[in-house]
Amino acid sequence: MTDKLHSTKGIVLRTVRYGETSVIVTIFTELFGIQSYLVNGVRTSSKKGSGKANLFQPSAILDLIVYHNELKNLQRVKEFKWAHIYMHVLSDVMKNAVALFFVELLAKCLKQPEANPELFYFTEDAFLHLDKSNGAVTANFPLYFAIHLANFFGFRINDNYSAANAVLDLQEGEFVKEKPGHPYFIDEKEAAVTAQLLRTMQPEELEQVKLNHEFRRNLLLTYERYYALHIPDFGSMKTLPVLKEILA
């Protein structure tokens, strides 16, 4: 089976150095889902290689022409360029911390290299909104992203919150009348805010969700626990302590 050329968009998740001048990049692509690519010659100090490694920063959105062979674990990139040049995501400390949280959460959930265009567009849209969002939206964005990302992996929270169903059972992913017999639940304001976030369809609406940083921090830890209950070997998130400091 020969390698075929394809044009696809991709979101960079991780880059590691390979050899003297190359990198191996993990990219979430529009066409093929998560893939690993060998990119040659981008770390040279020559004119040709100069600055090209910058394109492979986590969260970068690229237009790619790639070789694809389903029998191979490591693919190759023929051509690459920015699909979108961020104004703030790569340079603003707070937005970059949020972007890296998105990247890590997505990478932990993507286990198999299969196409999921709806998930790709949701993720791309989140990065584009983050780039132009104000401080209030940016601060709440990790909560929004975590809540809505779960929809794509089969453990969405059922939006059945009411005065009667005011306890969120994290194991079952739904609001219930009484506290369950296990410790994985939230109630009161945490449950109410989660319901509000579930009903928030556009990132701009996050400005209306008024939270202090301590509450936001605790809710992020709750959502990390929620993912750990539903994704095998999820572990803990490295970006969360950084995000907690910056959002404070």
HUQUILIN-V286226 format. One record per residue. N is the residue number from 1. SS is DSSP state (h for helix, s for strand, l for the rest). PSI is psi in radians with two decimals (NA if undefined). D_CENTER is the distance of its C-alpha to the mean C-alpha in Angstrom with 2 decimals. Layout:
N&SS&PSI&D_CENTER, N&SS&PSI&D_CENTER
//
This chain:
1&l&2.12&32.90, 2&l&2.76&32.32, 3&l&2.25&29.11, 4&s&2.60&28.49, 5&s&2.40&27.00, 6&s&2.60&24.20, 7&s&2.21&22.52, 8&s&2.68&18.78, 9&s&2.73&15.84, 10&s&2.62&13.03, 11&s&2.14&9.84, 12&s&2.27&10.63, 13&s&-0.65&8.76, 14&s&2.49&12.01, 15&s&2.28&15.63, 16&s&2.53&18.78, 17&s&2.54&22.31, 18&s&2.08&24.72, 19&l&-2.76&28.42, 20&l&-0.64&29.91, 21&l&-0.06&28.15, 22&s&2.98&25.25, 23&s&2.67&21.60, 24&s&2.16&19.63, 25&s&2.28&16.19, 26&s&2.12&13.40, 27&s&2.34&12.05, 28&s&1.90&10.19, 29&s&2.69&13.19, 30&l&-0.68&14.37, 31&l&-0.63&17.51, 32&l&0.12&16.96, 33&s&-2.59&13.44, 34&s&2.29&12.45, 35&s&2.70&15.45, 36&s&2.36&17.11, 37&s&2.45&19.34, 38&s&2.20&22.28, 39&s&2.01&22.83, 40&l&2.56&26.36, 41&l&0.33&28.02, 42&l&-0.09&25.27, 43&l&0.31&26.25, 44&l&2.76&29.93, 45&l&0.03&31.75, 46&l&2.91&33.55, 47&l&-0.68&33.18, 48&l&-0.69&31.44, 49&l&-0.27&28.65, 50&l&2.19&28.49, 51&l&-0.18&25.17, 52&h&-0.50&23.47, 53&h&-0.44&21.34, 54&h&-0.49&19.71, 55&h&-0.31&18.02, 56&h&0.60&16.00, 57&l&2.47&14.10, 58&l&2.36&10.41, 59&l&-0.17&8.60, 60&l&2.42&12.03, 61&s&2.09&12.63, 62&s&2.64&15.79, 63&s&2.19&18.66, 64&s&2.56&19.83, 65&s&2.05&23.00, 66&s&2.65&22.61, 67&s&2.37&25.00, 68&s&2.27&23.94, 69&l&2.02&25.87, 70&l&-0.32&24.69, 71&l&-0.17&26.95, 72&l&2.51&25.25, 73&l&-0.45&22.34, 74&s&2.03&22.22, 75&s&3.11&22.36, 76&s&2.60&23.59, 77&s&2.26&22.66, 78&s&-0.81&25.69, 79&s&2.65&24.50, 80&s&2.59&21.51, 81&s&2.87&21.13, 82&s&2.33&18.81, 83&l&-0.48&17.76, 84&l&2.26&16.91, 85&l&1.99&18.17, 86&l&2.54&16.33, 87&l&-0.59&18.83, 88&l&-0.50&17.03, 89&l&-0.69&13.44, 90&l&-0.25&14.96, 91&l&-0.49&18.05, 92&l&2.17&17.48, 93&h&-0.80&16.93, 94&h&-0.82&15.28, 95&h&-0.63&12.87, 96&h&-0.67&12.06, 97&h&-0.71&11.47, 98&h&-0.76&9.01, 99&h&-0.73&7.21, 100&h&-0.54&7.52, 101&h&-0.81&6.32, 102&h&-0.86&2.73, 103&h&-0.82&3.99, 104&h&-0.76&6.04, 105&h&-0.77&4.92, 106&h&-0.81&3.99, 107&h&-0.63&7.11, 108&h&-0.45&8.96, 109&h&-0.51&8.99, 110&l&1.80&10.00, 111&l&-0.60&13.62, 112&l&2.51&15.70, 113&l&1.37&16.02, 114&l&2.57&16.56, 115&l&2.39&16.03, 116&l&1.32&13.91, 117&h&-0.63&14.40, 118&h&-0.73&13.56, 119&h&-0.69&9.98, 120&h&-0.83&9.99, 121&h&-0.66&11.69, 122&h&-0.80&9.60, 123&h&-0.80&6.46, 124&h&-0.79&9.28, 125&h&-0.69&10.93, 126&h&-0.77&8.42, 127&h&-0.70&8.70, 128&h&-0.69&12.38, 129&h&-0.71&13.00, 130&h&-0.70&11.63, 131&h&-0.60&14.03, 132&h&0.09&16.95, 133&l&2.70&16.37, 134&l&3.12&19.00, 135&h&-0.71&18.86, 136&h&-0.75&19.01, 137&h&-0.78&16.10, 138&h&-0.75&13.95, 139&h&-0.61&15.02, 140&h&-0.18&14.12, 141&h&-0.69&10.79, 142&h&-0.65&8.80, 143&h&-0.82&11.21, 144&h&-0.82&10.87, 145&h&-0.80&7.16, 146&h&-0.75&7.90, 147&h&-0.77&11.17, 148&h&-0.45&10.48, 149&h&-0.61&7.77, 150&h&-0.51&10.70, 151&h&-0.61&12.92, 152&h&-0.16&11.78, 153&h&0.25&12.60, 154&l&0.25&15.96, 155&l&0.79&15.94, 156&l&2.64&15.56, 157&l&2.21&17.65, 158&s&2.14&20.92, 159&l&1.26&21.74, 160&l&0.50&25.33, 161&l&2.42&25.63, 162&l&3.08&29.15, 163&l&-0.57&31.77, 164&l&-0.70&32.92, 165&l&1.40&29.51, 166&l&0.22&28.06, 167&s&2.22&26.71, 168&s&1.97&23.23, 169&s&1.89&23.62, 170&l&-0.47&20.29, 171&l&-0.71&21.80, 172&l&-0.32&22.83, 173&l&0.62&20.06, 174&s&2.80&22.74, 175&s&2.38&24.97, 176&s&2.96&28.42, 177&l&-0.78&31.78, 178&l&2.73&32.33, 179&l&2.31&30.55, 180&l&3.01&29.92, 181&l&0.20&31.73, 182&l&2.91&28.72, 183&l&0.04&26.85, 184&l&1.31&23.40, 185&s&2.82&23.72, 186&s&2.69&23.47, 187&l&-2.96&26.02, 188&h&-2.31&27.47, 189&h&-0.62&25.28, 190&h&-0.72&22.02, 191&h&-0.73&22.58, 192&h&-0.73&23.71, 193&h&-0.67&20.71, 194&h&-0.74&18.36, 195&h&-0.71&20.60, 196&h&-0.72&20.43, 197&h&-0.62&16.62, 198&h&-0.55&16.92, 199&l&-0.01&19.45, 200&l&1.98&17.56, 201&l&-0.42&16.81, 202&l&2.40&16.24, 203&h&-0.56&14.37, 204&h&-0.53&17.86, 205&h&-0.23&19.21, 206&h&-0.32&17.26, 207&h&-0.45&20.17, 208&h&-0.18&22.40, 209&l&1.77&20.64, 210&l&1.95&22.77, 211&l&2.59&21.68, 212&l&2.88&22.82, 213&h&-0.53&20.65, 214&h&-0.78&22.17, 215&h&-0.76&21.34, 216&h&-0.71&17.74, 217&h&-0.80&17.48, 218&h&-0.66&19.15, 219&h&-0.66&17.00, 220&h&-0.71&13.78, 221&h&-0.67&15.85, 222&h&-0.74&16.86, 223&h&-0.58&13.44, 224&h&-0.76&12.82, 225&h&-0.70&16.23, 226&h&-0.80&15.44, 227&h&-0.72&12.76, 228&h&-0.52&15.33, 229&h&-0.41&17.95, 230&h&-0.29&16.37, 231&l&2.06&14.60, 232&l&2.45&17.36, 233&l&0.58&17.25, 234&l&-0.70&14.02, 235&l&-2.65&15.79, 236&l&2.77&14.67, 237&l&2.19&11.80, 238&h&-0.50&13.21, 239&h&-0.24&11.25, 240&h&-0.81&12.56, 241&h&-0.67&16.17, 242&h&-0.82&15.48, 243&h&-0.72&13.59, 244&h&-0.73&16.49, 245&h&-0.80&19.02, 246&h&-0.67&17.75, 247&h&-0.27&17.35, 248&l&NA&20.88
//
